[in-house]
Each structure stands twice: as C-alpha cells, then as structure tokens.
Amino acid sequence: MARSLNRRQLLRSSGAALMAGAAASKAANPSGHPPTARILRGARSAPGPGVDYYQKLGVTPFINAAGTYTVLSASIMPDEVQAAMALAAQQPVNLNELLDAAGEYLAKRLRCEAALVTAGAAAALTLGTAACVTLGNQQAIVNIPTDMTGLKNEVIVQRAHRYEYDHGVRNAGVRFVEVETLEEYEQAFTERTVMAHYFNAAESGQISREDWVRVAHQHGVPCFNDAAADIPPISNLWHYTQMGFDLVAFSGGKGIRGPQCTGLLLGRKDLIAAAKLNNSPNSNTIGRGMKVGKEEIVGLVAAVDWLLSQDEAAMEREFRSRAERIAARLKDLPTVETKIFVPPVANHVPHLLITYDLSRIKLTGREVMERMRQGKPRIELNPATGGGPASAGLPGGSNTIVVGVWMMRPGEDQIVADRLYEVLRSAVI
Ligand SMILES: *Cc1c(COP(=O)(O)O)cnc(C)c1O
C-alpha cells in the first residue's frame, strides 16, 4: 500500500513530463491512463516512475512538523517545480547561458538590477563577499582567499549580527570588524573596508537597516543583507534591494520551496557580474565547488514563479487553521494551553506553541519530541521544542512543544494532532 502510494506520488510529481508523454501516446491509449512503466528510448522520452531510494536505502522519511530546517531537508518542492526539473534533466544546455538567462528573468520578476542562482544562501554569502573583494580585479579572483595582498579585507558587522553563517562571508578571505553603536559604525570605515554585512533576522542590534545602508553608502561601501529564511512575506524578495542593500541573499530551499541546494543572490549589476566571475562553472574560482546544476537552476526559477502565483493571505489562513485543528485536538488534556505564534522575521508564519504543567504531564518537550520521532509515522517537531536550539524568535522551554505547520502536506496536521494527543495522554498522572 505504502509502496503504491509512493509510486503514485512520484507519477504525479513528474507531472508535466508525464503529461507530455501521455499526450503523445493518447491515440494508442484511448483510456488516457498513463502507462505505469516506460522505457527510455531517446533523450526526450519521459522517465519511468523510478525506484524509491529512501525505501531501498532504509532511510525513513517523516512528517515535517518542524519547518524549513536545513538538516531536515527544509522543504518539499511543489509539483510544478519537480516537473520543471524533470524536464530540464532531459536535455543538455550551456550552463553560462542558462545562468545568464535565469538571472535576467529573476531580476525582472524580483524587481532588482541583477540576480544569480547560487548553491544556497551560504554560497551567496561567499560569492557576494568575493564580488566586493575582487570587483574589477581579475587576478584577485584567483588569489582569494589565501592571498589577500593588496586587497581590501574588512567587513563591518554588528556584534549582535555575528551568527552561525559567518563562515560563508569569511570564506572569501575577509575578517570581521565588530561595532555596536551607530557612532562606532560611522568610525569603523577604513581604506580596508570592503563590505558592511547585515543579518536580517537578528534578534538584537542597535543599528537599523536604513542607517546601515545610509552610512555604508556615505563611504562608498557595498552593503549585504542575509535574509535567507525571511520569506514570507513574498514582498521581501524585492523589499531589501529596494531599500538600498547592494546585495541580498535568500535560501532557495526554505520558504521559496525550490531545490534545497539553491539560493538567490540579488542586487547591483556590477556586483552580481563580479559574483558570477567567482562562481562555477569558472574553474580556479572560490565558487567552483558551489556548482548548481541545470535542473536546480531551472527548479529555482520555477519555484519563484510558483511563489509569485500564490495567494499569501490564503496560505496564512491555511497555516492558522492547521494550528487551530491541532490545538482543538489537545484541549481536553489537563493543564495544556495553546497559542498561535508568528516569529517576527525569519519563519514568519503561524506556529503552534503548546505548554503544560510538567507535574501533570510527566514528559518533557524533548521526550515528547523523541517519542514523535520514534512513532509510526515518524514525525519531526520544531527544534525549539523542549528548549532546544531555537530558531530566530521561537520561544522554547522544557514544558513547551512547538509545532511548525507550514511544511506539512494536506491532511498531515490531523495525524500530528492525533499522535501528540496519544503521546501526551499516555503521560498524564
Ligand atoms: C538557512 C540560512 C542560511 C543558509 O542557507 P542555505 O540556502 O542553506 O545555504 C544562511 N543564512 C541564514 C540567516 C539562514 O537562515
């Protein structure tokens, strides 16, 4: 049963490729049912249904009640995106032509000067920084990051914006200069300053985005904003470039729901062109190990198209009603309280927070999380559950369960609700 469902899902997910094939074979197959197996006869034949390699490798997928966490493979690509990738996989193209065309298309749709598809937001950090360091200097592209002789190498950042993605910036050979106050910021610029970096979802920091951009530009220094996880709102895709940030990075596999190994680098034309020179497929560059294949390039473009066609208010309503349905299922459990919470910047969608009295329900959030993970089906709760390493803005605590509902597939909220009820109920004393 599980096997045939998987097969059907796979058939559905390579939709457009199969539809093209189905249309061609319609005359010979008047019932219209797509054949269940196909043989590749040439470059343009539709692929077969495929082997379930998760099953073959013994890796158990789960219901995502967490959100877009990298280690949990972040998001599932919509059918349209999967289908576009399946089609793109069937013919060779010139990668530079595809990158240029994708960049031009994305820049138009995202209302910025220029765009580059990168191998994730972290790669966008490296390439954007490398662009600032090597702008107009061909030899520097070869030299960084190990030979910074004669190159500007200081990136100004607020101390509160130092984060777990620092390495993406430092990979370009730079070092951070930390500031706290606006005054310190104004005085931090030297002839070695190459960039000013901003972490969009930082939970603290005294200097506003507007001041960050204004002061950097007074010194002729480009400004980078890492907004990797900050979709929705969809309008953030143009908000920060239009605010004046010279470079903005987004993750392709989080709220955009493109391939996980993609990202967007948006911004100034000259800097995006410089980032491209530092990127794969160019050899002997810092970005050569950050290759994005044709399928993923197309997938990200298709994901942006998909996202821009969505009704954002309807999505938010759907997430809210999932959270409400789970809350309703739990309401009879002693001491359980529920609340819908929307983190302010990153993961800016309704989450369900569940709290309870540990003297009445004898299981910590961490233990609940582990039981959900060990159950059938396997379910992953948000990592803030039980006070784990919280993502920006999400509260935790040993008696707190956090359910991220936005990456669930239709119907999964009910399964999560029933399992949560069962696990909590079993620990009531
Ligand atoms: C997720 C994230 C990244 C990395 O994004 P990838 O697309 O996985 O490379 C970088 N910065 C921030 C703030 C993030 O949340």
PDBQT file of the ligand as one rigid body, heavy atoms in Angstrom, charges set to zero:
ROOT
HETATM    1  C1  LIG A 501      19.430  28.973   6.197  1.00  0.00    +0.000 C 
HETATM    2  C2  LIG A 501      20.265  30.176   6.290  1.00  0.00    +0.000 A 
HETATM    3  C3  LIG A 501      21.412  30.315   5.508  1.00  0.00    +0.000 A 
HETATM    4  C4  LIG A 501      21.915  29.224   4.605  1.00  0.00    +0.000 C 
HETATM    5  O1  LIG A 501      21.024  28.966   3.577  1.00  0.00    +0.000 OA
HETATM    6  P1  LIG A 501      21.327  27.775   2.559  1.00  0.00    +0.000 P 
HETATM    7  O2  LIG A 501      20.401  28.055   1.420  1.00  0.00    +0.000 OA
HETATM    8  O3  LIG A 501      21.016  26.512   3.276  1.00  0.00    +0.000 OA
HETATM    9  O4  LIG A 501      22.743  27.847   2.179  1.00  0.00    +0.000 OA
HETATM   10  C5  LIG A 501      22.138  31.478   5.625  1.00  0.00    +0.000 A 
HETATM   11  N1  LIG A 501      21.755  32.469   6.437  1.00  0.00    +0.000 NA
HETATM   12  C6  LIG A 501      20.659  32.365   7.215  1.00  0.00    +0.000 A 
HETATM   13  C7  LIG A 501      20.283  33.501   8.110  1.00  0.00    +0.000 C 
HETATM   14  C8  LIG A 501      19.863  31.212   7.170  1.00  0.00    +0.000 A 
HETATM   15  O5  LIG A 501      18.774  31.114   7.925  1.00  0.00    +0.000 OA
ENDROOT
TORSDOF 0
